[in-house]
Amino acid sequence: MAQSYWIETLGCPKNQVDSDKLTGTLTRDGLSPADSPADADVVVINTCAFIEEARQESVDTILAFDGARKAGSRLVVTGCLAERYGDELSAALPEVDRVAPFGASLLSERESEDGGDAASPSMAVPVTLGATKPARRSSFDLLELPRPPASAPWAYVKVAEGCDRNCGFCAIPSFRGKQRSRSGQSILAEIEQLGVSEVVLVAQDLAAYGRDQGRGERRIVPLVRAVSELVPRVRLLYLYPSDLTNELIDTICETGVPYFDLSLQHVSPPLMRRMRRWGDGTRFTERIEAIRAREPGAAFRSNFIVGYPGETEADHDLLLDFVEQSRLDWCGFFAYSEEEGTHGATLDGKVPAGLRSERLAELRELQDRITAEKRAELVGERLEVLVDAVGRGRSVREAPEIDGIITVDPVLDVGSLVTVTVEGAEGPDLIASPLQLQVAEVSVGG
């Protein structure tokens, strides 16, 4: 009897794409999806290791699933935590049957050859312990693996892996490697078989897509144009601000999804230098205002790090002022996490944890108010909504999973694009009714 699997995904959208690809490999090896993790013969945790909070969530999830899995099943850990801390995981978590870094099979060689029919957990092959990571041969390129059709009317599509930047707070290049862009042909082929109405392009440094493919030229603009010919909506996540050219801005607006996810991180000039980042509040404000002048309906999202070494009260006040004045639609704020091997870990001026928490709470409270006000401004507006699930949709202003939602009539077909009128706002979410139902009600009443 064929074995079953369950994949639990943590972290960013890029991890979700990796899980989709792993689903394809497990299906190829003869396994079928389980109804729940408790029913699965193989339980896979695709982990995140970006910051300490994410690492703790990954470990907690591993332990929770170990306690819930059935006897005789195998627990496999993959993703960033497995790649970055494979040896430590094997030693610290004996509950795990297999630690599988990037490009390593989730199953042992014999399991793969037998089509996943082996039942003994003793067949799992844990990573060898040692002072350094053991030499290993990748069995596949995760970036280029095929994936099954999407289960929702939208999908993330990863266009590149790794990053060439050297930001002071980020350890991703140390375990994801240098940027490695996919060919445009392979990306478009993947999109065509997903069967979705919205594609969300993702990468560690999305705007730099294609720079590593020969002449050093970024190819994100022709890629976006090509994708927009295949699907009604194309959305871009994680744009480094210095690469946001006028041509890229025009291209994004021309797709009909003027949504700008800008990786700003902070606005204080001296702190940005310590972060090894480009830009400051003045440059960011000028860019945002220029986009709004071109497209008044543009939506903006960004993320900011709070409590980076050397952050003063003056730096914090600059960030507060920027958030207040820029009135971005969506913002994420994260407490600085010291990452081994990064420039930030070598700096003085550590910000006490209590002070970081105070600053974080102040910024989140401010942005919650701004987001609620921005959403309330949409009441009475007509928006085109993609129905993601029964009774739930999104306009071009909301990215899936990270932004607010629009509550719609449950009779609307999932996957349909419907024009609605916004009738109310509740914090980050909106309530709307479809235009055609309103017209029908008026006709009946008349």
N, C-alpha and C positions, 0 to 999 in steps of 0.2 A: 504494500500500500504506500502510495506517495506520501512524503512528509509535508508538513505545513510550516509556514513562517509568519512572523509578525515583525514589522519594522517600526520602531518608535523614533521619531526625528526631533532633535533639539536644535536650537540655534537659529541661524539666519536662513533666508530663502535659498541660498546657494547649497546649504545642506539638504533642503527638500529636493532639489534637483538630483543631488547625489543619491538620495534614497530612491528616487524614481528609477535611476539607472541600476541600482542594486536590486530593485524589484525585478528588472529585466533579467539580471544574471541568475537570480534564484529560480525564476520561472523557467529559464533555459536549462537549469540543472535538475528540473523535474519536480520542484516544490510548488505547492499551491498556497494562496493566502488563507490564513486562519481567521475565524470569526472574532477571536479575542486573543490577547497575549497568553491567557491561561490555557488556551487550547493548542497553542503552537508547539511544534517540535523544535523549532529554531527561533529564538527571540533575539532580534538584532536591535541594539541601541546605537543610533547614529549621533554621536556626541558633539558638543561645542566646547572650545577651550579658549575663547577670545579673552575673557576676563575672569577674575576669581569667582564672581557670582555665577557665571555660566559653568565653570568647572564644578562648583559645588552642586549645582542643579544636575549636572551629568552624573556625578557620583551618587547623589540621592536617588536618581531615577534608576540607576543600575541596581542599587540595593533593593529598591521597592519592587522592581520586576523580578529580581531573584527570589524574593519572598512570595511572589504571586504565581510563578511559573509551575507547571506540572512536573511531577517526578519523571526523570529520564530526558527532559528537554535540555537543549543547549543554549547557553547565554553567550552571545557574541557582542563584543564592543568594537565599534569602528568609528570613523570620523576624526575630528581634530584632536580629541583627547587621546585616542589610540595612537595617532601619528606623533604627537608631541611628547607623550608620557607613557609609551608602550611598556617599557621596562618597569617603571614605577607602578603602573596599573597591575601588571602581572604579579608583582610582589605584594601590593597592598590589598588587592581584591581577589583572593583565591576563589571567590564565588564565580568568577568569570571563566568560562571554558575556553574562549578564544579571543585574543586581541588581534584585530585585523587592521593594520594601517592602510593608507591609500594604496590602491592597486593590488592588495592582497585578497585572496579568496576568503569569503566568509565561511566556507566549508573546507574540510581537509581534502587532500587530493583524492583519497579513496571515496569520500562521500560524493564528490563531483562526478567521478567515474561511474559510480553506482546509481547516479540519478537521484541522490538524496535519500536512498532507502536505508542507510545505516542508522541503527537506533541507539547505539551505545554512546553515552557522553564521553567515554574514555577515548574515543577517536578524535576528540578535539585536540588541536596542536597549539598550546600557548606559546607566546613569544618568549624566546630564550632571554634569561636575565643576564645582565652584565653592566659594566661601567659605561658602555656606550651602546647605542642601538646596534643590533646584529645586522650584518649584511643581508639583504633580502632582494629577491627578484620580483618585480611587479608582474602579476599575471594578466593584468589588463590596464588599459588607460580609461579611468573613470570618466574623464571629460568627453570621450568619444563613444561611450557605450550607447546603444539604442535604449529607448525607454518606451513603456506602454502608452497608449492614448490617455489623455487627461481624463480625470474623473469629475472635473469641474469645467465650467465654460471659460476658464482662464488658466494660464500656466506660467510658471517661471521658466526661463530658458537661460542657461549659463553660457556666455559667449567666450569666456576666457578663465583661466585659472592662474593663481599667484599674483604677485605684485612686485613692481620694480622700485617702489618708493621706500623711504627710510624714515617714516614717521616715528617720533620719539617714544610713543606710547604703544606701538603695535608690534606684535611678535609674528604676525601672519606670514611674512616672507620667510621666516626661519623654518616653517614647517609646510607651507604651501608652495614655496619656491618662487622663482622668477615668473614674470607674466608669460603666459603661453596661450595665445589666441587661437580659436578654432577657425577653420575656413568658413567663409560666408556660405558656401555651397552646403556644408554639413549642417549649419545652423538652420538654413531655410528648409532643408530636407526634414529636419526634426520637427520644425513648426508645422509643416504640411500634414504630418501624420498625427499631430496632437489633437486636431479637431476642436479648436477653441476659437472664441471671439476676441479674446484679449491675451496678448503676450507681454510678459514683464521681463525685460532683458536685465540680467544681473551679472556682476563680476566684481572682483575686489576693486578694480579701477576701470570702470566701464568706459569712460570717455577716452581712455588710452587704448581701446580695442584696436588691434591690428598694427600697433607700433612695432611689435617684435617680428613682424612678417616681412622682412626684407629691407625696404627703404626707410624705415623708421617713421612712416606716415600713419597717422591715426585714420581708421577707416570706419568710425562709428556712424558718420553721416550717411554714406551709401548703404550701410547695413540697415539703419533705421528706415530709410526710404524703401528698401527692398522688402522689409518685414511689413511695412504699412500697406503694401500691395497685396499681402496675403491675408491679413486679418483686419477687422474694423478698428481695433485699438492696439497700439503699441505704447508701452510705458517703460521708462528708464529709471533704474534705481542706482544710487551711489555715484554721483558725478563729482569729480574733484573740481573745485571752482576755477582754478587757473585754466582748465581745459574747456570751459564753457564758452566756446567761441560764438560769434554772431551767427555763423553758418549753422552751428548745432542748435542754437536757440530757434532760429527760423525753421529748421527742419522739425524740431519737436512741436512747435506751434502748428506747422502745416499738417501734421498727422491728426490734428483734432484732439490731442490729449496734452494740453499745456500744463503738465505736471512736472515740477522741478525738484528733484531730491538732491540737495546740495550737501556735500560732506564738508561742513565748516569747522566744527570742533571747538572753536573759541573765536574771540574777536580782538583780544588785547595784543598789540604788536609785540611787546617783549615776550609774552607767554607763547605766542605763535612761533617765535624764533626758537624758544626752548623746545617746542613740540616738533621742530623741523618741518613746519608747514608753511604754505604760501598764504598770503592775504592778511586782512584785518577788517575791522568793522566798517571802515570807510569804503574800502574796495567792495565788500560784500553788499553794502547798502546801494552803492551806485549800480551794481549789476542787477540787483533785484528791482530797483526802480526802472531801469532800462527795459527789463522784461515786462514789467507791468504797463509801461507806456506802449509797448508793442502789442501786448495781450492782456487787457484789464482783467480778464477772467482767469488768469494763471493761478495755479495752486502751488504752494511751496511747503516742503518738508526739509528739516535738517536735524542733525544730532550734535550735541555739545558735551564735552568732558568737563566735569566739575572737580576741582581739587588737584589738578596737575601740579607737580612740584614747582614751587615758586609763585603759585597763584596768590595774589594779595587781595585785600578788600577792594582796592581800586580796580583791579582786574575783574573781580566779581561784579562790581558796580557797572563797569563797561558792558559786561555781558547782559546784565539786567536791563540796562538802557537800550541795548540793541534789540533784545527780545520784545521790549515794550514798543519800540519805534517801528521795527520791521513787520510786526504782526504777521508772522508766518502762520499758515494754516495748521501745521503739525510740527511738533518738536519732541525729540527724545533727549533726556538728560541722564548722564551716567556718571557715577562716582569713579574717579580715577582708580585703576587697578594696576599695581606695579607688576610688570611682566619681566621675568628673568631674561637677560640678554638684550634688553632694549636700552636705548639712550636714557629714557626717563628714569630707569632704575638706578642710574649713576648720579642723578642730580641731587643737590641739597634742597632745602626749603620744603620738606615734606609737610603736607597739610594734615592736621589731626583729623581722625575719622569723624569725630563729633562735629567739627566745623564743616567738613565735607557734606555731612548729612543735612546740616542746617541750610547750607547754600543750595543743595539739591532740592530740598523741600520748598524753598523760596521761589526758585525758578519754575518748578513744576506747578505751583499754585498760580503763578503769574500766567504761564502758558495755558493752563486749564481755562482760565477766565477768557483769554484771547480766543482760544479755539471755540468756546461756547458762544462768544460774541460773533465770530466769523460765521458760525453755523446759523445763528439766529438771523443774520442778514440775508440768508438764502430763502427764508420763508416767503412764499408767494411766487418764487421763481419756477420756471419750467426747466427740467433737466432730463437728459437721456440717461437711462439707467440700464445697466447690464444686470439681469436677475441671476445672482450667483447660486442661490438656494431658495427653497420655498419661503416666501415672505421676506426675502432679504436681497438687496441689490446695492450697486455702487455706480456713481457717476464718474466722470473723468477726474474729479477732485479727490477721490479716495483710492489709495492703493490697497490691494487685498491684504487682509490679516493684520495690518499695522495701523490703519486709519479707522475712522468711524464708518458706520454702515447707514443705509437708507432702508427703513422698514416699508415694504410695499404690500399690495394686496396678494394674499397667498394663491389666488387663482391664476396669477401670471406664470407662464411657462418658464421653467429654469432654462437659462441660456438665451432667452429673448432679450432684445433691445427695445425698451419701451420709454416713451415720453411721459413724464410724471410731473405733477405739481407738488411742490413742497408745502406741506400744511402745518408742520410744527418742527421744533428742535428740542432735543433733550441732551444737553451736554455736547458730546462729539457726534451724536447720531441725529438723523433726520427721519421724519415721518412724511410719507408722500402717498398720493393716490394717482392711478394711471389716468391719463387724459381721456382715453376713449371711454372709460367707465363714467367719468364725469359727464361727458357729452350724452351718453346713453341715459343717465339719470335725468338730465335736463329735458331730454326729448320725452321721456315717460311722464315727467311732471307736467310738461306742457300739454 
